[in-house]
Amino acid sequence: MHHLARLGRIGFQSIGRRSLATVSDGALSRKVEMTNLEKGHFINYKKMSENLSIVRSRLNRPLTYAEKILYSHLDDPHGQDIERGVSYLKLRPDRVACQDATAQMAILQFMSAGMDQVQTPSTVHCDHLIEAQVGGPKDLARANDINKEVYDFLSTSCAKYNIGFWRPGSGIIHQIVLENYAFPGGLLIGTDSHTPNAGGLGMAAIGVGGADAVDVMAGLPWELKAPKVIGVKLTGKMSGWTAPKDIILKVAGILTVKGGTGAIVEYHGPGTESLSCTGMATICNMGAEIGATTSVFPFNDRMYDYLKATKRTEIGDFAREYAKDLREDEGAEYDQLIEINLDELEPHINGPFTPDLATPISKFKEVAKANGWPEEVKVGLIGSCTNSSYEDMSRAASIAQDAMDHGLKAKALFTVTPGSEQIRATIERDGQLKTFEEFGGMVLANACGPCIGQWDRKDVKKGEANTIVTSYNRNFTGRNDANPATHCFVTSPDMVLAMTIAGTLNFNPLTDKLKDKDGNEFMLKEPTGEGLPSRGYDPGQDTYQAPPADRSSVSVAVSPTSDRLQILKPFDAWDGKDAKDLPILIKAQGKTTTDHISMAGPWLKYRGHLDNISNNMLIGAINAENGEANKIKNILTGQYDAVPAVARDYKKNGIKWVVVGDWNYGEGSSREHAALEPRHLGGLAIITRSFARIHETNLKKQGMLPLTFSDPADYDKIGPNDKVDLMCTELAVGKPMTLKVHPADGGKAFDIKLSHTFNEGQIEWFKNGSALNTMAKKASQ
């Protein structure tokens, strides 16, 4: 009986769907622009719906929302092999977005593909190269002066190749995308690991390396291993001091920094309905910290409200026509399911040194004490791409105002980073900015700033143990201020404010009292704030440069003597032979993030000059031989030297080399330079226990071999001064490769099996020397 009832229900649903189809087909044919800033780029719900129908008839099962977005963007929905966690999907993204640090190399690579314009709508956003020092306007003026050459290159190349250009001061790429380009059901790739921010508008927005962006700019399909789908079911409703940030802080604690690898995190359930659009964006943004491919929320009325507030009502109306496929099917199955009751969720504080060390506020004091974390809060920092919405700023300002009403101001230093010029102008108009300044805050430029290490911090000396509390997403050692002794804790803007007022980690605003100016005890009021500005957004200064109608006369600015920009030369193709007698440049132990492989901070200025930036290659990685960073043995001289110096010496002498790495090698920012530099300095392979997804792909694109120990315990069998032979001729889909190890102590040579994830097309990249070489070769045939 139960079985028949279920059949009946399915039958009814499908009949309902069929009868709706005729109505919606016409509605989905409407021409609705993707963004108010471009003409002729339309949202193609009709094609997406058609692709989904084809895939549905093939798979014959309910689909998750994440699957619907990906499968509706398939290049070949009829022939594409589809198995979650196994198949490589060839996809057609709707858009590409690049930030200024990664855009330089992406555009330099695009230029070498020889096309006259991008084949997919693309934008570039200047947000990474502005250092926080004394406050917004002066910092911006200094950045415009220091980075003039890079900004001129980006401005002219965008104009030349039909790319939208957001000038310095516009805001952080992810906030600009949410305000102007994201739309429900869309697929966007961005050259920054926090691209998933746009999941707050129901878009699958995925962080990639610049080489992937180049493929899509050049009109090639983009390849992604079909992700698994982790479901997070939200029930209940948040209140009081709990904020959307606490959902992802809790999830990070459950899944850890690698628990989301190879998966899309899909939020669903009744708890999603009450979250603001920008709150959902915060949750998706920080999903990058658990290694997730991206995170998504189903389309709901909060998203519609945000589209309306950002002058995109037509997109909201169009999304409502397609709404049945802008959420999961009933009965969709997840590879893993997490359930969170928002009624019971308490504020969390994550860190230090890793974003997955999650502690609820009720236990935080005892945990901080037990670990001996520095109790005094030196700096509180709010904003960034993760938490700089109008709602975040309003709630934070309500806490600051409450403190000032009791005669208190910030005890710690306090900074505010608006996410965009639109947010800055709106909170200036509505008074929150004035509140922050009266509270003792410094308002920084609309840029990434301290979140990515662009912070000229003066209040502590390097090496001095201290505590900072931020509403950012990432807190790896030294990331914010280049001081490895800084304990950075990640939490909601609300909790940052509370701890900035108290000046100590030893404070819980839910239970603890403060003393006002007269010595009377009081408790901070629960934060309040509007999700959207009641008077609408103030756009502020116009910082967008559209491509000119006639692009033929534009010339791209690159000086041959430039210290910061360098036209690329193609890498050499593989010689077709096994590689013998290779030194191990470094055996890295422990966490080796893209920050360790290619640091940001002061090195950002060389993002367009491959040879200069290669001087930071692996200088943060810990050498297993001596436990030190940037001190490795040169087998030619027997002397110890910096990693890039030894690599250059090997290259000069025609010696290829390999790196041996630990677990989750290359986690963190989607830094393509971390793959370009080892290739440029003569590396052949990176051999690890496991890779972070983006970094593994980036290495393949540059013609390198990312390989993993078939038995992770084999990592311990290789000594840092051993030599190895790598049987490159064995490279074949699904087959292991052999590494012959010649121990440095003269012991007997032994073989180790290495695994890889290369498919046929990627093997061609290796053979031709890079993905770009393969593209150019095909173009010339």
C-alpha positions in Angstrom: 0.0 0.0 0.0 2.8 2.4 1.1 4.7 1.6 -2.2 1.6 2.4 -4.3 0.9 5.6 -2.4 4.5 6.7 -3.1 4.1 5.8 -6.8 0.9 7.8 -6.9 2.7 10.8 -5.4 5.5 10.7 -7.9 3.0 10.3 -10.7 1.1 13.3 -9.5 4.2 15.5 -9.3 5.4 14.6 -12.8 1.9 15.3 -14.2 1.9 18.6 -12.4 5.3 19.4 -13.8 4.2 18.5 -17.4 1.1 20.7 -17.2 3.2 23.6 -16.0 5.8 23.1 -18.7 3.8 24.7 -21.5 3.3 27.9 -19.4 6.8 28.2 -18.2 8.5 27.4 -21.6 7.1 30.7 -22.9 8.0 32.6 -19.7 11.5 31.2 -19.7 12.1 32.5 -23.3 12.0 36.1 -22.0 15.1 38.2 -22.5 16.4 39.3 -19.1 19.8 40.8 -18.8 22.3 39.1 -16.4 23.3 42.5 -15.0 22.3 46.2 -15.4 25.9 47.0 -16.4 26.1 45.0 -19.7 23.9 44.7 -22.8 23.3 41.5 -24.7 24.2 39.0 -22.0 20.9 37.2 -21.0 20.0 34.7 -18.3 19.3 31.5 -20.2 16.8 29.7 -18.0 15.2 28.1 -21.1 18.5 26.4 -22.1 19.1 25.4 -18.5 15.6 23.9 -18.2 16.1 22.0 -21.5 19.5 20.6 -20.3 17.9 19.5 -17.0 15.1 17.7 -18.8 17.7 15.7 -20.8 19.7 14.8 -17.7 16.5 14.0 -15.7 15.4 11.5 -18.4 18.9 9.9 -18.2 19.3 9.7 -14.4 15.7 9.2 -13.5 16.1 10.2 -9.8 15.5 13.3 -7.7 18.3 15.9 -8.0 19.9 18.2 -5.4 19.9 21.9 -6.1 23.7 21.8 -6.6 23.3 19.1 -9.2 20.6 21.1 -11.0 22.9 24.1 -11.4 25.8 22.1 -12.6 23.9 19.7 -14.9 21.9 22.6 -16.5 25.3 24.1 -17.5 26.7 20.9 -19.2 28.4 21.3 -22.5 26.9 18.0 -23.7 23.9 16.9 -21.5 23.2 13.9 -23.8 26.7 12.4 -23.8 28.2 13.6 -20.5 29.1 10.8 -18.1 27.6 11.7 -14.7 28.6 10.1 -11.5 29.0 12.2 -8.3 32.6 12.2 -7.1 33.9 10.3 -10.2 33.0 11.9 -13.5 34.7 15.0 -14.9 32.0 17.4 -16.0 32.5 19.7 -19.0 30.6 22.9 -18.1 29.7 26.2 -19.6 29.8 28.9 -16.9 27.7 32.1 -17.3 30.4 34.5 -16.1 34.0 34.9 -15.0 35.2 37.3 -12.3 38.9 38.0 -11.5 40.5 40.1 -8.7 43.4 42.3 -9.5 46.2 40.1 -8.0 45.1 37.0 -10.0 43.8 38.9 -13.1 47.3 40.0 -14.1 48.4 36.5 -14.8 45.1 35.4 -16.2 45.0 38.2 -18.7 48.7 37.7 -19.6 47.8 34.1 -20.3 44.7 35.0 -22.2 46.8 37.4 -24.4 49.0 34.5 -25.4 45.9 32.6 -26.7 45.7 35.2 -29.4 41.9 36.2 -29.3 40.5 39.7 -29.8 37.9 39.5 -27.0 36.7 37.2 -24.2 34.1 34.7 -25.2 32.3 34.6 -21.8 31.2 37.8 -19.9 34.1 38.7 -17.6 35.0 41.3 -15.0 38.1 42.4 -13.2 38.0 43.9 -9.6 40.8 46.0 -8.0 40.7 45.0 -4.3 43.8 43.1 -3.3 46.6 45.6 -3.8 45.4 48.3 -1.3 47.4 48.2 2.0 45.6 49.2 5.2 47.7 51.8 7.0 46.1 55.1 8.1 42.5 54.9 6.7 40.5 54.7 3.5 41.1 57.8 1.4 44.9 58.1 2.0 45.5 54.3 1.7 43.6 54.3 -1.6 45.6 57.3 -2.9 48.8 55.6 -2.0 47.7 52.3 -3.7 46.8 54.2 -6.9 50.3 55.7 -6.9 52.3 52.5 -6.0 50.3 50.2 -8.3 49.8 52.7 -11.2 51.5 50.4 -13.7 49.4 47.4 -12.8 46.1 49.3 -12.8 47.0 50.8 -16.2 47.7 47.3 -17.5 44.4 46.0 -16.2 42.4 49.0 -17.3 43.8 48.9 -20.9 43.7 45.1 -21.3 40.1 45.1 -20.0 39.2 47.8 -22.5 41.0 45.9 -25.3 39.4 42.5 -24.6 35.9 43.6 -23.7 36.1 43.0 -19.9 34.2 45.1 -17.3 36.7 46.9 -15.0 36.1 47.9 -11.4 38.6 50.5 -10.3 40.4 50.6 -7.0 38.0 51.7 -4.3 35.0 49.9 -5.8 35.0 47.3 -3.2 35.8 43.6 -2.7 35.2 41.4 -5.7 32.7 39.1 -3.9 30.6 41.9 -2.6 30.5 43.6 -6.1 29.5 40.3 -7.6 26.6 39.8 -5.2 25.5 43.4 -5.7 25.7 43.4 -9.5 26.3 40.0 -11.2 25.1 37.0 -9.1 21.7 35.5 -10.0 19.8 32.4 -8.9 20.7 29.2 -10.8 23.7 30.7 -12.5 27.3 29.3 -12.7 30.2 31.7 -12.1 33.9 31.0 -11.8 36.1 33.4 -10.0 39.9 33.6 -9.5 39.6 33.8 -5.7 38.8 31.1 -3.3 35.9 33.0 -1.6 34.0 33.2 -4.9 31.3 31.0 -3.3 30.0 34.1 -1.6 27.5 34.4 -4.5 25.8 31.2 -3.2 23.9 33.6 -1.0 21.9 34.5 -4.2 21.5 30.8 -5.2 24.4 30.8 -7.6 27.0 28.1 -7.9 30.1 30.3 -7.7 33.3 28.4 -7.7 36.9 29.6 -6.9 39.4 28.5 -9.6 43.0 29.2 -10.6 43.6 31.8 -13.3 44.3 29.1 -15.9 40.7 27.8 -15.5 39.4 31.4 -15.9 41.5 31.7 -19.1 39.9 28.5 -20.6 36.4 30.0 -20.0 37.4 33.5 -21.2 38.7 31.7 -24.4 35.4 29.9 -24.9 36.5 26.4 -23.9 34.3 24.4 -21.6 35.4 24.3 -18.0 36.2 21.0 -16.4 35.2 20.0 -12.9 35.2 16.7 -11.2 31.5 16.1 -10.4 31.3 17.1 -6.8 29.6 15.1 -4.1 26.8 17.0 -2.3 26.8 17.5 1.5 23.4 18.5 2.8 23.1 20.9 5.7 19.5 20.9 6.9 18.6 24.0 8.9 15.6 24.0 11.2 14.4 26.7 13.7 15.3 30.4 13.7 18.2 32.4 15.0 17.8 35.0 17.7 19.8 37.2 20.0 23.6 37.2 19.7 23.6 34.3 17.2 24.4 35.4 13.6 24.5 33.6 10.2 28.3 33.4 10.7 27.8 31.0 13.5 26.2 28.5 11.2 29.4 28.2 9.1 31.6 28.4 12.2 29.7 25.4 13.5 29.8 23.5 10.2 33.6 24.2 10.0 34.0 22.6 13.4 32.0 19.5 12.2 33.6 19.1 8.8 37.2 20.4 9.5 39.4 22.2 6.9 39.3 19.2 4.5 35.8 17.7 5.2 34.2 19.5 2.3 36.8 18.7 -0.3 35.3 17.4 -3.5 31.8 18.4 -2.4 29.3 21.2 -2.7 27.6 22.1 0.6 23.9 22.6 0.0 21.9 24.3 2.7 18.2 23.5 2.8 15.2 23.1 5.2 12.9 25.6 6.8 15.7 27.4 8.7 16.9 28.8 5.4 13.8 30.9 5.0 14.5 33.4 7.8 18.2 34.1 6.8 18.9 37.3 5.0 20.5 37.1 1.5 23.7 38.6 2.7 23.7 36.3 5.8 23.5 33.3 3.4 26.4 34.8 1.4 28.5 35.0 4.6 27.9 31.2 5.2 28.7 30.3 1.6 31.8 32.6 1.6 33.5 30.8 4.5 32.6 27.4 3.1 36.0 27.8 1.3 37.5 27.1 4.7 36.2 23.5 4.8 37.6 22.8 1.3 34.2 22.8 -0.3 33.9 23.3 -4.1 31.2 25.8 -3.3 28.1 26.3 -1.2 24.5 27.1 -2.2 21.2 28.1 -0.8 17.9 27.5 -2.5 16.1 30.6 -4.1 13.7 32.2 -1.6 11.9 35.5 -0.8 15.0 36.9 1.0 16.9 36.6 -2.3 14.1 38.3 -4.1 14.1 41.1 -1.6 17.9 41.6 -2.1 17.6 41.6 -5.9 14.8 44.2 -5.6 16.9 46.4 -3.3 19.9 46.2 -5.7 17.6 47.3 -8.7 17.3 43.8 -10.2 13.6 43.2 -9.7 13.3 41.8 -13.3 15.8 39.1 -12.4 13.9 38.3 -9.2 10.6 38.0 -11.2 12.3 35.8 -13.8 13.8 33.6 -11.1 10.3 33.1 -9.7 9.2 31.7 -13.1 12.0 29.1 -12.8 11.7 28.6 -9.0 10.8 24.9 -9.1 14.4 24.2 -10.3 16.0 26.7 -8.0 15.8 24.3 -5.1 16.3 20.6 -4.4 13.8 18.0 -5.6 11.8 16.3 -3.0 13.6 13.1 -2.0 17.0 14.3 -3.2 19.8 12.3 -1.6 22.9 13.8 -0.1 26.3 12.0 0.3 26.4 13.3 3.9 23.7 15.1 5.9 24.3 17.5 8.8 21.3 18.9 10.8 21.5 22.2 12.7 18.7 23.5 14.9 19.0 27.3 14.8 16.9 27.7 17.9 19.7 26.0 19.8 22.8 27.4 18.0 25.0 29.6 20.1 27.6 32.1 19.0 31.0 30.5 18.1 34.6 31.7 18.1 37.0 29.7 15.8 40.7 29.6 16.0 43.5 30.4 16.6 45.7 29.5 13.6 43.0 27.4 11.9 39.4 28.2 10.9 38.0 24.8 12.0 38.8 24.9 15.7 35.2 25.8 16.8 34.3 26.8 20.3 30.8 27.8 21.4 30.9 31.0 23.5 29.6 29.2 26.6 32.8 27.2 26.7 35.2 29.7 25.2 36.6 31.2 28.5 37.7 27.9 29.9 39.2 26.7 26.6 41.1 30.0 26.2 42.4 29.7 29.7 43.4 26.0 29.3 45.3 26.8 26.1 47.0 29.9 27.5 45.8 32.1 24.6 46.8 35.8 25.2 43.7 37.2 27.0 44.0 40.8 26.0 42.3 41.6 22.7 44.7 44.0 20.9 42.6 44.6 17.7 39.0 44.0 16.7 38.4 44.0 12.9 35.1 43.8 11.1 34.1 43.8 7.5 35.9 41.9 4.7 34.2 39.9 1.9 32.7 37.6 4.5 30.9 40.1 6.8 30.5 43.6 5.4 26.8 43.7 4.5 24.4 46.5 5.5 23.0 44.0 8.1 26.4 43.2 9.5 27.3 46.9 9.8 23.9 47.9 11.3 24.0 45.2 14.0 27.6 46.0 14.9 26.8 49.8 15.0 23.9 49.0 17.4 26.4 47.4 19.8 28.8 50.2 19.5 26.0 52.7 20.2 24.8 50.8 23.2 28.4 50.9 24.7 28.7 54.6 24.0 25.3 55.2 25.7 27.0 53.9 28.8 30.1 56.0 28.3 32.3 53.2 26.9 34.3 53.2 23.7 36.5 50.6 22.0 39.1 49.2 24.5 41.0 47.5 21.7 42.0 49.1 18.4 39.1 48.8 16.0 38.9 48.8 12.2 36.1 48.6 9.8 36.4 47.4 6.2 33.4 48.2 4.1 32.8 45.5 1.4 32.0 47.9 -1.4 31.7 51.6 -2.2 27.9 51.1 -2.2 28.0 49.7 1.4 30.4 52.5 2.5 28.2 55.3 1.0 25.0 53.8 2.5 26.4 53.4 6.0 27.8 56.9 5.8 24.4 58.3 4.8 22.5 56.2 7.5 24.9 57.1 10.3 26.6 53.7 11.1 30.0 55.0 9.9 29.8 58.0 12.2 28.9 55.7 15.1 32.0 53.5 14.4 34.3 56.6 14.2 32.9 58.0 17.5 33.4 54.5 19.0 37.1 54.8 18.2 37.2 52.9 14.9 39.3 53.5 11.8 37.5 53.1 8.5 39.7 51.4 5.9 39.5 51.4 2.1 36.8 49.3 0.4 39.3 46.5 -0.2 40.6 43.2 1.3 43.1 44.9 3.5 44.1 43.0 6.7 42.1 39.9 5.8 44.8 39.0 3.2 47.8 40.4 4.9 47.6 43.9 3.3 48.0 45.5 6.8 50.9 47.7 7.8 50.4 46.9 11.5 52.2 49.1 14.0 50.9 48.2 17.5 52.9 45.0 18.2 56.4 43.9 17.3 56.9 40.8 15.1 57.2 37.7 17.3 55.1 39.3 20.1 52.3 37.0 21.2 49.0 38.8 21.0 45.3 38.3 20.2 43.1 39.8 17.5 39.4 39.1 16.8 38.0 39.4 13.3 34.9 38.8 11.3 37.1 37.5 8.4 37.2 33.9 7.1 40.7 32.8 7.3 43.2 32.8 10.2 46.2 30.8 9.2 49.5 31.7 11.0 50.8 35.1 10.0 48.1 35.6 7.4 46.8 39.0 8.7 49.8 40.8 9.9 52.8 38.5 9.0 53.4 37.9 12.7 53.4 34.2 13.4 52.7 34.9 17.1 49.4 36.6 16.5 46.5 34.5 17.7 43.6 35.4 15.3 40.1 34.3 16.2 37.3 34.4 13.7 33.7 35.2 14.7 30.7 37.3 13.8 30.9 41.1 13.7 28.7 41.1 16.8 31.1 39.1 18.9 34.0 41.2 17.6 32.3 44.3 18.8 31.6 42.8 22.2 35.2 41.7 22.7 36.5 45.0 21.4 34.5 46.8 24.1 35.6 44.4 26.8 39.2 44.3 25.5 39.4 40.6 26.6 38.7 37.1 25.4 37.4 36.5 28.9 34.0 38.0 28.1 30.7 36.5 27.1 28.0 39.2 26.2 25.2 36.7 26.8 26.0 36.3 30.5 28.6 38.8 31.6 28.3 42.4 32.7 30.4 45.5 32.0 30.9 48.6 34.1 29.7 51.9 32.7 31.5 55.2 33.1 30.1 55.6 36.6 31.1 52.1 37.7 27.5 50.7 37.4 27.1 47.2 36.0 25.1 46.7 32.8 24.7 44.1 30.1 25.1 44.9 26.4 21.7 44.7 24.5 21.3 42.1 21.9 22.3 43.4 18.5 19.6 44.7 16.1 19.8 45.9 12.5 18.0 46.0 9.2 18.8 43.3 6.6 18.3 45.9 3.9 18.5 49.7 4.0 14.9 51.1 4.2 15.9 54.1 2.0 17.6 51.9 -0.6 21.3 51.7 -1.3 23.4 54.8 -2.1 25.7 53.8 -5.0 28.4 56.3 -3.9 31.1 57.2 -6.4 30.9 55.6 -9.9 33.9 53.3 -10.0 33.0 51.1 -12.9 34.7 51.2 -16.4 32.7 49.6 -19.2 34.7 48.5 -22.3 34.6 51.1 -25.1 32.4 50.6 -28.1 35.4 50.7 -30.4 38.2 48.6 -28.9 40.5 48.5 -31.9 42.6 51.5 -31.1 43.2 50.5 -27.5 46.8 49.3 -26.8 47.7 47.3 -23.7 50.3 48.9 -21.4 53.3 46.6 -20.6 56.8 48.0 -20.4 59.6 45.6 -21.4 61.7 46.9 -18.5 58.8 46.5 -16.0 59.6 45.2 -12.5 56.0 44.1 -12.0 54.7 42.9 -15.4 56.3 40.3 -17.7 54.9 38.9 -21.0 54.8 35.1 -20.7 56.9 32.7 -22.7 55.5 29.2 -23.3 56.8 26.3 -21.1 58.8 23.5 -22.8 56.9 20.4 -23.8 57.7 17.0 -22.1 60.7 15.3 -23.7 58.9 11.9 -23.8 61.3 10.2 -21.4 61.4 8.9 -17.8 63.1 11.4 -15.4 66.2 10.0 -13.7 68.3 11.0 -10.7 66.1 13.9 -9.6 66.8 15.7 -6.3 64.1 16.4 -3.8 64.1 20.2 -3.6 62.3 20.1 -0.3 60.4 17.5 1.8 57.7 19.7 3.3 56.2 18.6 6.6 52.8 19.7 8.1 50.5 22.3 6.7 51.7 23.6 3.4 49.1 26.1 2.2 49.3 28.3 -0.9 50.5 31.0 1.5 53.5 28.8 2.3 54.1 28.1 -1.4 53.6 31.6 -2.7 53.1 34.2 0.0 50.9 37.2 -0.4 51.5 40.4 1.5 54.5 42.2 0.1 54.7 39.7 -2.8 51.3 40.8 -4.3 53.0 43.5 -6.3 54.8 40.9 -8.4 51.7 38.9 -9.4 52.2 40.0 -13.0 55.9 39.2 -13.1 56.5 35.4 -12.9 60.3 35.6 -12.5 60.3 38.1 -9.7 57.5 36.5 -7.8 59.2 33.1 -8.0 61.6 34.4 -5.4 59.0 33.6 -2.8 58.5 29.9 -3.9 58.0 27.6 -0.9 59.8 30.0 1.5 57.2 29.4 4.1 57.2 25.6 3.9 58.8 23.7 6.8 61.8 21.5 5.8 61.3 18.0 7.3 65.1 17.7 7.5 65.7 20.5 10.0 62.2 21.9 11.0 63.1 25.2 9.5 61.6 27.3 6.7 63.5 28.5 3.6 66.7 26.5 4.5 67.4 23.5 2.3 70.5 21.6 1.2 71.8 22.2 -2.4 73.0 18.8 -3.6 75.5 20.5 -6.0 77.3 22.5 -3.3 76.4 20.7 -0.1 75.5 24.1 1.3 72.2 25.2 2.8 70.4 28.1 1.0 66.9 29.6 0.4 64.5 27.4 -1.6 64.2 29.6 -4.7 68.0 30.0 -4.8 68.6 26.3 -4.8 65.8 25.7 -7.4 67.4 28.4 -9.7 70.8 26.7 -9.3 69.3 23.3 -10.3 67.5 24.9 -13.3 70.7 26.7 -14.5 72.4 23.3 -14.4 69.6 21.6 -16.3 68.5 19.5 -13.3 64.7 18.8 -12.9 63.5 18.4 -9.3 60.5 17.2 -7.3 58.8 18.4 -4.0 57.5 15.9 -1.4 54.6 17.2 0.6 52.2 16.3 3.4 48.4 16.1 3.7 46.1 18.6 1.9 49.0 20.3 0.2 48.0 23.6 -1.4 45.0 24.4 0.7 44.0 28.0 1.1 43.7 30.7 -1.6 43.4 29.7 -5.2 46.8 31.1 -5.9 47.9 30.1 -9.4 51.4 31.4 -8.8 51.9 28.5 -6.3 51.7 26.3 -9.4 53.4 28.6 -11.9 56.5 29.2 -9.8 57.7 25.5 -9.4 57.1 25.0 -13.1 59.1 28.2 -14.0 62.0 27.2 -11.7 62.4 23.7 -13.2 60.1 21.5 -11.1 58.7 18.3 -12.6 56.4 16.8 -10.0 54.8 17.5 -6.6 54.4 14.3 -4.6 52.1 14.5 -1.6 49.9 12.5 0.8 47.0 14.5 -0.6 46.1 17.8 -2.5 43.7 20.6 -2.1 41.4 20.5 -5.2 42.2 23.9 -6.8 46.0 23.5 -6.4 46.0 20.0 -7.9 44.2 21.3 -11.0 46.5 24.4 -11.2 49.6 22.2 -11.2 48.2 20.1 -14.1 47.4 23.2 -16.1 51.0 24.3 -15.9 52.3 21.0 -17.2 53.4 19.7 -13.8 52.7 16.3 -12.3 50.6 16.4 -9.0 51.0 12.9 -7.6 49.9 11.2 -4.4 51.4 8.3 -2.5 49.2 5.3 -3.1 50.0 4.4 0.4 50.3 7.7 2.4 52.7 6.0 4.9 55.3 6.0 2.1 55.8 9.7 2.8 57.9 8.6 5.8 60.1 6.3 3.7 61.6 9.1 1.6 64.5 11.1 3.1 64.9 14.8 2.2 68.3 14.1 0.5 67.3 11.0 -1.4 67.3 11.0 -5.2 64.4 9.6 -7.2 63.6 8.3 -10.7 60.0 9.1 -11.9 58.6 6.9 -14.7 56.8 9.5 -16.6 56.2 7.1 -19.6 53.8 5.2 -17.3 51.4 8.2 -17.1 48.0 6.8 -18.2 44.4 7.3 -17.0 43.6 5.4 -13.8 47.0 3.7 -13.7 49.6 4.3 -10.9 53.1 5.5 -11.7 56.4 4.2 -10.2 58.8 6.3 -8.2 62.2 4.6 -7.7 63.9 6.0 -4.5 67.7 6.0 -4.2 68.5 6.5 -0.5 71.1 9.2 0.4 72.8 6.7 2.8 73.6 4.4 -0.1 71.0 1.8 0.9 69.2 -0.3 -1.6 66.9 1.4 -4.1 63.2 0.7 -3.7 60.0 1.5 -5.6 56.9 3.4 -4.4 53.6 3.6 -6.2 52.1 7.0 -6.9 48.5 7.7 -7.8 47.1 10.6 -9.8 43.8 12.0 -11.1 44.8 12.8 -14.7 42.2 12.2 -17.5 43.1 12.0 -21.2 42.8 15.7 -21.9 44.9 16.6 -18.9 47.6 14.1 -20.0 47.8 16.2 -23.2 48.5 19.2 -21.1 51.5 17.5 -19.5 52.8 16.2 -22.9 52.5 19.7 -24.5 54.0 21.5 -21.6 50.8 23.2 -20.3 47.1 23.6 -20.9 47.8 26.9 -22.7 50.3 25.3 -25.1 47.6 22.7 -25.8 45.1 25.5 -26.6 47.5 27.3 -28.9 48.4 24.0 -30.6 44.7 23.3 -31.4 44.1 26.9 -32.5 46.9 26.6 -35.0 45.8 23.2 -36.5 
